[in-house]
């Protein structure tokens, strides 16, 4: 019986010591307010084309001309 009492006392003592040593952490929540300006009727910004886009347009025009010439050679089926 003394051993059981000693073991219970040891368990209770160790449990209390573990719980009492814990640090409680508190979290702070910081809320910031940000002002946002609304822009009404913003003017569109001109987009400049890159070199690849300009080259693609030139190639597309040349290909379209060649396709039109081949269609003219073949003739219209309608």
NUSESE-965543 format. One record per residue (C-alpha): x, y, z. Coordinates in steps of 0.02 Angstrom, whole numbers, plus 50000, padded with zeros to 5 digits. Each point is the difference from the previous one (the first is absolute). Layout:
XYZ
...
***
This chain:
500005000050000
501455011650036
500674997049825
498335004549918
499845015850105
501815004749959
499704997249812
498395010450001
500885014150093
501454999349875
498835000749850
499015014650073
501595009550044
500764997649828
498365004849914
499875016050102
501815004449966
499804997549812
498415010349991
500625014250108
501595002649896
499095003149838
500045017549933
498415007049931
500225008949835
498885014449957
499795005049821
499775018149953
498925004249853
500505015949910
498735007749884
500585013449882
498865011249902
500505004149824
499275014049897
499574995549823
499685013249869
498724996049869
500415004849824
498505003849896
500074999049812
501854996649984
500715002949829
500574984349910
501874997949991
500744997149829
500824983249989
501564999649896
500284984649897
501584990050021
501144994449861
499234982649992
498255007049979
500555011949861
500934986049911
498514988450016
498865013149921
501185002249852
500124981249973
498124998450015
499735013349866
501214991249880
499184983050030
498275007449972
500595007549834
500674983149944
498394991250052
498975012849904
501094997549844
499774981050008
498125002050021
499975011349847
501004987049900
498834985950049
498445010249973
498385001450093
498884984650002
498425010150035
***
